[in-house]
Amino acid sequence: MVGAGYLTLATAGAVLPLLGDALLVSRIGAGAFAVYGIALTVAARSYGQRTRPSPRAGDHVHPG
């Protein structure tokens, strides 16, 4: 979390940016992990929906 906060502040110009291409590399890394996290969330949700047992005829489904 500290790295994400510093990256945000450095991008906004509130603190001195990292040396050289480190800020660019940090942005690319943050973006890559964000995309990976979203894909992992979608895959886990899809797996959960596909493996949930379907109710049989006559079963009472209780909400919640």
C-alpha positions as CSV (number, residue, x, y, z in Angstrom):
1,M,0.0,0.0,0.0
2,V,2.9,2.4,0.7
3,G,4.2,1.8,-2.8
4,A,0.9,2.6,-4.4
5,G,0.6,5.8,-2.3
6,Y,4.1,6.9,-3.2
7,L,3.5,6.1,-6.9
8,T,0.3,8.2,-6.9
9,L,2.0,11.1,-5.2
10,A,5.0,11.0,-7.5
11,T,2.7,10.9,-10.5
12,A,0.8,14.0,-9.2
13,G,4.1,15.8,-8.6
14,A,3.6,16.1,-4.9
15,V,6.9,14.3,-4.0
16,L,10.2,14.0,-5.9
17,P,9.8,11.3,-8.5
18,L,11.9,8.2,-8.6
19,L,15.2,8.3,-10.4
20,G,15.5,7.5,-14.1
21,D,12.9,5.1,-15.6
22,A,11.9,3.7,-12.2
23,L,8.6,5.7,-12.2
24,L,7.7,4.3,-15.6
25,V,8.6,0.8,-14.5
26,S,6.5,1.2,-11.4
27,R,3.5,2.4,-13.4
28,I,3.8,-0.6,-15.8
29,G,4.1,-3.0,-12.9
30,A,1.1,-1.5,-11.0
31,G,-0.9,-1.7,-14.2
32,A,0.1,-5.3,-14.9
33,F,-0.8,-6.5,-11.4
34,A,-4.1,-4.6,-11.5
35,V,-5.1,-6.4,-14.7
36,Y,-4.0,-9.7,-13.2
37,G,-6.1,-9.1,-10.1
38,I,-9.2,-8.3,-12.1
39,A,-8.8,-11.4,-14.3
40,L,-8.3,-13.5,-11.2
41,T,-11.4,-12.1,-9.6
42,V,-13.5,-12.8,-12.7
43,A,-12.1,-16.4,-13.0
44,A,-12.9,-17.1,-9.3
45,R,-16.4,-15.8,-9.6
46,S,-17.0,-17.8,-12.8
47,Y,-15.7,-20.9,-11.2
48,G,-17.9,-20.4,-8.2
49,Q,-21.0,-20.0,-10.3
50,R,-20.2,-23.0,-12.5
51,T,-19.6,-25.3,-9.5
52,R,-22.5,-24.2,-7.4
53,P,-25.0,-27.1,-7.1
54,S,-28.3,-26.4,-8.9
55,P,-31.5,-26.8,-7.0
56,R,-33.5,-29.9,-7.7
57,A,-37.3,-29.8,-8.5
58,G,-39.2,-29.6,-5.2
59,D,-36.3,-28.1,-3.2
60,H,-37.1,-24.9,-1.4
61,V,-34.6,-22.2,-2.0
62,H,-34.2,-19.8,0.9
63,P,-32.9,-16.3,0.0
64,G,-29.8,-15.1,1.8
